[in-house]
Amino acid sequence: MLLAAAILYTGCNKKQAQPALTSADITKVIDHMTVIMIHDVTNPPLAARFFSYTCLAGYEVVSENDKSVKSMHGILNEYPVVKKPAYAKGYVYQLSALIAMMETAGKMQPSGSLLIKYEESFLDSCKKIGFTDEVIDSSKHYAQAISKQILAYAKKDKYNRISNYTRYTPLGKDGTWDPTPPAYMAPVEPYFNTIRPLTLDSASQFLPAPPIPFSKDKNSAFYKFMMMNYKASAEGLTAEQRTIAGFWDCNPFAVQDNGHMLIGLKKISPGAHWMGITGIACRQAKTGFSKAMEIHTMVATGLLDGFICCWDDKYRTNRVRPETAIRKYIDVNWKPLLQTPPFPEYISGHSVISSASAVILTHYFGDNFHYTDNVEEKYGLTPRSFNSFTQAATEAGMSRFWGGIHFKDAIDNGIIQGVKVGQWVLAKHNNQVPNH
């Protein structure tokens, strides 16, 4: 009887094994965020803002429970000490991290209620695989406490002040940006450079080289740049170049004119594409949950800071798009392969954030990481394989030239700026920033 009692006592006090949660579960949250962004037609810089704070919520839960992951306090600008609630017991931290992500995105995204519905179904599925009601409730309460603190941090980045600024009006001068067909949309996020960066000293920290000066002179460098774009399409792009341009289009504002109205084509943002690539890499490398959470957060940080400094230069230089310039000075009937996004041309945002993401991912997975990008397969795009993240970023940049929406210097200098942003984000996280 004593032996039986001892066995029973030991069994009752033995910690119950919990079902495993993996990096694939992080990817599912990101995927659902992306679907909602498509629904809401979320612009690219704002999408990066959503991704960054959402990942930070999950990251902070992980950092409080895994000593290999350090808090962002002292790393990110104005980042607070995120406090673990005293009542946090009986939770599974991986589950809390995922819930914290969903709670944060659910509060930030305009149609975030859709993500809260996903959270409900996700927690139901957790019960089916073995999580108890007590563990789920404890994990959720902990997650909500962390999410609340991250949301407070996000609120102080000054994005909510942008709606009070004077409406941006195009200058209407030769060589400056004007709305483009078919929708002639208003410029997107002209004041995005006013929000608080996560790691940068300022939005203008990594100013690129100035763009080639506008000129109507046929012997000028600018006119030669126009002719490069014009000839590329007039002489016929190869099938491969057209495929690449379409693969990296990532234009949430693309519309189709059916003769009676403009219909949105529902595409993901460049940042969403790179967050998807991050998920692919983590799953392929069998990265553990904690490390995967760190990698997603670092990429998301690079996306936000990349967009902040890129957008700072877009509205400083305010350069005309190829479509507007070529139609006015070379061929009135010219059309680019891709639809021109609604904001100034210089520099190429896709080049900046692709290069920043590639630098960060290369840091974690190496220079020769072979993978197949099927992020947009669900949206009808054939997957493409790459030998490195750098190769993918270079291709993403060139896609803007073949698509006819960027001049070559905007791409080349965008890549340079993106590399600097990616290196800076990593240096900040690893406490390797030199005194300056």
C-alpha positions as CSV (number, residue, x, y, z in Angstrom):
1,M,0.0,0.0,0.0
2,L,2.8,2.4,0.9
3,L,4.5,1.6,-2.4
4,A,1.3,2.2,-4.4
5,A,0.7,5.5,-2.5
6,A,4.3,6.6,-3.4
7,I,3.8,5.8,-7.0
8,L,0.5,7.7,-7.1
9,Y,2.0,10.7,-5.3
10,T,4.9,10.8,-7.8
11,G,2.6,10.5,-10.8
12,C,0.3,13.3,-9.5
13,N,3.2,15.7,-9.0
14,K,5.0,14.9,-12.2
15,K,4.8,17.9,-14.5
16,Q,2.4,17.1,-17.4
17,A,4.1,17.1,-20.8
18,Q,2.7,19.7,-23.1
19,P,2.1,19.5,-26.8
20,A,4.9,21.1,-28.8
21,L,4.5,24.4,-30.6
22,T,6.9,25.2,-33.4
23,S,8.0,28.0,-35.8
24,A,5.2,26.9,-38.1
25,D,2.8,28.3,-35.6
26,I,4.5,31.7,-35.7
27,T,4.1,31.6,-39.5
28,K,0.4,30.9,-39.2
29,V,-0.1,34.0,-37.2
30,I,1.9,36.0,-39.7
31,D,-0.1,34.5,-42.6
32,H,-3.4,35.5,-40.9
33,M,-2.1,39.0,-40.4
34,T,-1.2,39.1,-44.1
35,V,-4.7,38.0,-45.2
36,I,-6.2,40.7,-43.1
37,M,-3.8,43.3,-44.5
38,I,-4.9,42.3,-48.0
39,H,-8.5,42.7,-46.9
40,D,-7.8,46.1,-45.5
41,V,-5.5,47.2,-48.4
42,T,-2.8,48.0,-45.8
43,N,0.0,50.1,-47.2
44,P,3.6,48.7,-47.1
45,P,5.1,51.0,-44.4
46,L,2.1,50.5,-42.1
47,A,2.2,46.7,-42.7
48,A,5.8,46.7,-41.4
49,R,4.6,48.7,-38.3
50,F,2.0,46.0,-37.6
51,F,4.5,43.2,-38.0
52,S,7.2,44.8,-35.8
53,Y,5.0,45.4,-32.8
54,T,3.2,42.1,-33.1
55,C,6.5,40.2,-33.2
56,L,7.8,42.2,-30.3
57,A,4.9,41.0,-28.1
58,G,5.8,37.4,-28.8
59,Y,9.5,38.1,-28.5
60,E,9.2,39.6,-25.0
61,V,7.3,36.6,-23.7
62,V,10.1,34.4,-25.0
63,S,12.8,36.6,-23.5
64,E,11.2,36.3,-20.1
65,N,11.3,32.5,-20.3
66,D,14.4,31.6,-22.3
67,K,17.7,33.0,-21.1
68,S,19.2,32.7,-24.7
69,V,16.9,35.5,-25.8
70,K,17.4,38.9,-24.3
71,S,14.9,41.7,-23.8
72,M,14.8,44.6,-26.2
73,H,15.1,47.0,-23.2
74,G,18.2,49.0,-23.8
75,I,18.3,48.0,-27.5
76,L,15.3,49.6,-29.1
77,N,14.6,53.4,-28.8
78,E,12.6,54.3,-25.7
79,Y,11.8,50.7,-25.1
80,P,10.4,50.1,-21.6
81,V,11.1,47.4,-19.1
82,V,8.3,44.9,-20.0
83,K,7.1,43.5,-16.7
84,K,6.1,39.9,-16.2
85,P,2.9,39.8,-14.1
86,A,3.2,38.3,-10.7
87,Y,0.2,36.1,-11.3
88,A,1.9,34.4,-14.4
89,K,2.0,30.8,-13.4
90,G,0.9,27.5,-15.0
91,Y,1.4,28.8,-18.5
92,V,3.3,27.5,-21.6
93,Y,5.4,30.4,-22.8
94,Q,5.3,29.4,-26.4
95,L,1.6,29.4,-26.3
96,S,1.6,32.8,-24.5
97,A,4.0,34.2,-27.1
98,L,1.6,33.3,-29.9
99,I,-1.4,34.6,-28.1
100,A,0.5,37.9,-27.3
101,M,1.1,38.2,-31.1
102,M,-2.6,37.7,-31.9
103,E,-3.8,40.0,-29.2
104,T,-1.4,42.8,-30.4
105,A,-2.2,42.4,-34.1
106,G,-5.9,42.2,-33.2
107,K,-5.8,45.6,-31.5
108,M,-3.6,47.3,-34.1
109,Q,-5.0,46.1,-37.5
110,P,-8.2,47.8,-38.7
111,S,-10.0,44.5,-39.2
112,G,-8.2,42.9,-36.2
113,S,-11.4,41.4,-35.0
114,L,-10.8,38.8,-37.7
115,L,-7.6,37.8,-36.0
116,I,-9.3,37.5,-32.7
117,K,-11.7,35.0,-34.3
118,Y,-8.6,33.1,-35.5
119,E,-7.3,33.2,-31.9
120,E,-10.5,31.6,-30.7
121,S,-10.2,28.8,-33.2
122,F,-6.5,28.4,-32.5
123,L,-7.2,27.9,-28.8
124,D,-9.9,25.4,-29.6
125,S,-7.4,23.4,-31.6
126,C,-4.9,23.6,-28.7
127,K,-7.5,21.9,-26.5
128,K,-7.8,19.1,-29.0
129,I,-4.1,18.4,-29.0
130,G,-3.8,18.2,-25.3
131,F,-3.6,21.7,-23.7
132,T,-5.8,21.9,-20.6
133,D,-8.2,24.8,-20.0
134,E,-6.1,25.9,-17.0
135,V,-2.9,26.1,-19.1
136,I,-4.7,27.9,-21.9
137,D,-6.3,30.4,-19.5
138,S,-3.0,31.1,-17.6
139,S,-1.1,31.4,-20.9
140,K,-3.7,33.9,-22.3
141,H,-3.8,36.1,-19.2
142,Y,0.0,36.3,-19.3
143,A,0.0,37.1,-23.0
144,Q,-2.6,39.9,-22.6
145,A,-0.5,41.6,-19.9
146,I,2.5,41.6,-22.2
147,S,0.5,42.7,-25.2
148,K,-0.9,45.6,-23.3
149,Q,2.6,46.9,-22.5
150,I,3.7,46.5,-26.2
151,L,0.6,48.3,-27.4
152,A,1.4,51.2,-25.0
153,Y,4.9,51.4,-26.5
154,A,3.5,51.3,-30.0
155,K,1.1,54.2,-29.2
156,K,4.0,56.4,-28.3
157,D,5.7,56.1,-31.7
158,K,3.7,59.2,-32.9
159,Y,2.0,57.4,-35.8
160,N,-1.4,58.5,-34.4
161,R,-0.4,62.1,-35.0
162,I,0.0,61.7,-38.7
163,S,-3.7,62.2,-39.4
164,N,-3.5,65.7,-37.9
165,Y,-0.8,66.9,-40.4
166,T,-1.5,69.0,-43.4
167,R,-2.7,67.0,-46.4
168,Y,0.2,66.4,-48.8
169,T,-0.2,68.1,-52.1
170,P,1.9,67.2,-55.2
171,L,4.2,70.1,-56.2
172,G,3.2,70.0,-59.9
173,K,6.7,70.9,-61.1
174,D,8.7,69.2,-63.8
175,G,10.6,66.2,-62.4
176,T,8.5,65.9,-59.3
177,W,6.0,63.1,-58.4
178,D,2.4,63.2,-59.7
179,P,-0.4,60.6,-59.2
180,T,-0.3,57.9,-61.8
181,P,-3.0,55.9,-63.7
182,P,-5.2,54.1,-63.5
183,A,-6.4,55.1,-60.0
184,Y,-4.4,58.4,-59.6
185,M,-4.3,57.7,-55.8
186,A,-3.2,60.2,-53.2
187,P,0.4,59.7,-52.0
188,V,0.9,57.0,-49.3
189,E,2.3,57.9,-45.9
190,P,4.1,61.2,-46.7
191,Y,4.8,61.7,-43.0
192,F,6.0,58.2,-42.2
193,N,9.5,59.6,-41.4
194,T,8.0,61.4,-38.4
195,I,7.4,58.2,-36.4
196,R,9.9,56.8,-33.9
197,P,12.3,54.3,-35.5
198,L,13.0,51.1,-33.5
199,T,16.8,51.1,-33.8
200,L,17.8,54.1,-36.0
201,D,19.2,57.3,-34.5
202,S,16.9,59.2,-37.0
203,A,15.0,58.6,-40.2
204,S,17.8,60.3,-42.2
205,Q,20.6,58.2,-40.6
206,F,21.5,56.4,-43.8
207,L,20.9,59.0,-46.5
208,P,21.5,57.5,-49.9
209,A,23.4,59.3,-52.6
210,P,21.3,62.0,-54.3
211,P,19.3,60.9,-57.3
212,I,20.4,61.7,-60.8
213,P,19.1,65.3,-61.4
214,F,16.0,65.7,-63.5
215,S,16.7,67.1,-67.0
216,K,14.8,67.3,-70.3
217,D,18.1,67.4,-72.2
218,K,18.5,64.3,-74.4
219,N,22.2,64.2,-73.5
220,S,21.6,64.3,-69.8
221,A,22.1,61.3,-67.4
222,F,18.4,61.5,-66.4
223,Y,17.2,61.3,-70.0
224,K,19.5,58.3,-70.5
225,F,17.9,56.7,-67.5
226,M,14.4,57.3,-69.0
227,M,15.6,55.7,-72.2
228,M,16.9,52.6,-70.3
229,N,13.4,52.0,-68.9
230,Y,11.7,52.8,-72.2
231,K,14.0,50.5,-74.3
232,A,13.7,47.7,-71.8
233,S,10.0,47.4,-72.5
234,A,9.9,48.7,-76.1
235,E,12.4,46.2,-77.2
236,G,10.7,43.4,-75.3
237,L,11.4,41.9,-72.0
238,T,12.3,38.2,-71.8
239,A,9.8,35.8,-70.4
240,E,12.1,35.4,-67.4
241,Q,12.3,39.1,-66.7
242,R,8.5,39.4,-67.0
243,T,8.1,36.5,-64.5
244,I,10.5,38.1,-62.1
245,A,8.7,41.5,-62.2
246,G,5.4,39.8,-61.5
247,F,6.8,37.6,-58.8
248,W,8.0,40.6,-56.7
249,D,5.2,43.0,-57.6
250,C,3.8,43.0,-54.1
251,N,1.6,46.1,-54.8
252,P,-1.4,46.2,-52.5
253,F,-2.8,49.2,-54.5
254,A,-2.9,47.4,-57.9
255,V,-6.3,47.7,-59.6
256,Q,-7.9,46.5,-62.7
257,D,-10.1,48.7,-64.9
258,N,-13.0,46.7,-66.3
259,G,-14.4,49.7,-68.1
260,H,-17.0,50.6,-65.5
261,M,-15.0,50.6,-62.3
262,L,-11.6,49.9,-60.8
263,I,-11.3,46.6,-59.0
264,G,-8.6,45.9,-56.4
265,L,-6.4,43.0,-57.3
266,K,-5.6,42.1,-53.6
267,K,-1.8,41.6,-53.4
268,I,0.5,41.3,-50.4
269,S,3.0,43.9,-49.4
270,P,6.8,43.6,-49.8
271,G,7.2,43.2,-46.1
272,A,4.6,40.4,-45.9
273,H,6.6,38.6,-48.6
274,W,9.8,38.8,-46.6
275,M,8.1,37.7,-43.4
276,G,6.9,34.7,-45.4
277,I,10.4,34.0,-46.5
278,T,11.5,34.1,-42.9
279,G,9.0,31.5,-42.0
280,I,10.2,29.3,-44.9
281,A,13.8,29.5,-43.7
282,C,12.9,28.7,-40.1
283,R,10.9,25.7,-41.0
284,Q,13.5,24.4,-43.5
285,A,16.3,24.8,-40.9
286,K,14.1,23.3,-38.2
287,T,14.8,26.4,-36.1
288,G,13.5,26.1,-32.5
289,F,10.5,28.2,-31.4
290,S,12.5,30.7,-29.3
291,K,15.1,31.3,-32.1
292,A,12.4,31.6,-34.7
293,M,10.7,34.2,-32.7
294,E,13.9,36.2,-32.5
295,I,14.5,35.9,-36.2
296,H,11.0,37.0,-37.1
297,T,11.3,40.0,-34.8
298,M,14.7,41.0,-36.2
299,V,13.4,40.9,-39.7
300,A,10.2,42.8,-38.8
301,T,12.4,45.5,-37.0
302,G,14.5,45.8,-40.2
303,L,11.3,46.2,-42.2
304,L,10.0,49.1,-40.1
305,D,13.3,51.0,-39.9
306,G,13.9,50.3,-43.6
307,F,10.6,51.8,-44.6
308,I,11.1,54.8,-42.2
309,C,14.4,55.8,-43.8
310,C,13.3,55.0,-47.3
311,W,10.1,57.0,-47.0
312,D,12.1,59.9,-45.6
313,D,14.1,60.0,-48.8
314,K,11.1,59.5,-51.1
315,Y,9.3,62.7,-49.9
316,R,12.6,64.6,-49.6
317,T,13.6,64.0,-53.2
318,N,10.0,63.7,-54.5
319,R,11.2,62.4,-57.9
320,V,8.9,61.7,-60.8
321,R,8.0,58.1,-61.7
322,P,9.2,56.6,-65.0
323,E,5.6,56.4,-66.2
324,T,5.0,60.1,-65.9
325,A,8.3,61.2,-67.3
326,I,8.4,58.9,-70.3
327,R,4.9,59.7,-71.3
328,K,5.6,63.4,-71.1
329,Y,9.0,63.5,-72.8
330,I,9.3,60.3,-74.9
331,D,6.1,58.4,-75.7
332,V,2.7,59.5,-74.7
333,N,1.4,55.9,-75.0
334,W,4.0,54.2,-72.9
335,K,2.9,51.9,-70.1
336,P,5.1,50.0,-67.6
337,L,4.7,46.3,-67.1
338,L,3.6,46.8,-63.5
339,Q,1.3,49.4,-62.1
340,T,3.1,52.3,-60.5
341,P,2.6,52.5,-56.8
342,P,1.2,55.8,-55.3
343,F,4.3,57.5,-53.9
344,P,7.5,59.2,-55.2
345,E,10.1,57.2,-57.0
346,Y,13.4,57.6,-55.2
347,I,14.5,55.4,-53.6
348,S,13.2,51.9,-54.3
349,G,11.4,50.7,-51.2
350,H,11.5,47.1,-52.3
351,S,15.2,47.3,-52.8
352,V,15.7,48.8,-49.3
353,I,13.6,46.3,-47.3
354,S,14.7,43.3,-49.4
355,S,18.3,44.0,-48.8
356,A,17.8,44.7,-45.1
357,S,15.9,41.4,-44.7
358,A,18.5,39.5,-46.7
359,V,21.3,40.8,-44.5
360,I,19.4,39.8,-41.3
361,L,18.4,36.4,-42.6
362,T,22.0,35.7,-43.9
363,H,23.3,36.4,-40.4
364,Y,21.1,33.6,-39.0
365,F,21.2,31.1,-41.9
366,G,24.4,31.7,-43.8
367,D,25.4,32.9,-47.2
368,N,24.4,29.9,-49.2
369,F,21.0,29.0,-47.9
370,H,19.0,27.3,-50.7
371,Y,15.3,27.6,-50.5
372,T,12.1,27.7,-52.5
373,D,9.9,30.8,-52.1
374,N,6.3,29.7,-52.3
375,V,4.9,32.6,-50.2
376,E,2.5,33.8,-52.9
377,E,1.7,30.4,-54.4
378,K,-1.8,30.7,-52.8
379,Y,-2.2,33.9,-54.8
380,G,-1.4,32.3,-58.1
381,L,2.3,32.8,-58.4
382,T,4.6,29.9,-59.3
383,P,7.3,29.4,-56.7
384,R,10.9,30.4,-57.4
385,S,14.1,28.8,-55.9
386,F,17.1,30.8,-54.7
387,N,20.7,30.0,-53.6
388,S,20.8,32.8,-51.1
389,F,18.8,35.6,-49.6
390,T,21.1,38.1,-51.3
391,Q,20.3,36.6,-54.7
392,A,16.6,37.0,-53.9
393,A,17.0,40.6,-52.7
394,T,19.0,41.5,-55.9
395,E,16.3,40.0,-58.0
396,A,13.6,41.8,-56.1
397,G,15.4,45.1,-56.8
398,M,15.8,44.4,-60.5
399,S,12.1,43.5,-60.7
400,R,11.3,47.2,-60.2
401,F,13.4,48.1,-63.3
402,W,11.9,45.4,-65.5
403,G,8.5,46.3,-64.2
404,G,9.1,49.9,-65.4
405,I,8.3,51.5,-62.0
406,H,11.9,52.6,-60.9
407,F,14.9,54.2,-62.5
408,K,18.2,52.2,-62.1
409,D,19.8,54.5,-59.5
410,A,16.8,54.2,-57.2
411,I,17.4,50.4,-57.1
412,D,21.2,50.5,-56.8
413,N,21.2,53.1,-54.0
414,G,18.2,51.4,-52.4
415,I,20.2,48.2,-52.1
416,I,23.0,50.1,-50.4
417,Q,20.7,51.7,-47.9
418,G,19.0,48.4,-47.1
419,V,22.3,46.7,-46.4
420,K,23.2,49.5,-44.0
421,V,19.9,49.2,-42.2
422,G,20.1,45.4,-41.9
423,Q,23.7,45.7,-40.5
424,W,22.7,48.4,-38.1
425,V,19.7,46.4,-36.7
426,L,22.0,43.4,-36.1
427,A,24.7,45.5,-34.5
428,K,22.2,47.1,-32.1
429,H,20.8,43.8,-31.1
430,N,24.3,42.3,-30.6
431,N,25.5,45.4,-28.7
432,Q,28.2,46.0,-31.4
433,V,27.3,49.6,-32.4
434,P,30.5,51.7,-32.5
435,N,30.6,55.0,-30.5
436,H,29.6,57.9,-32.8
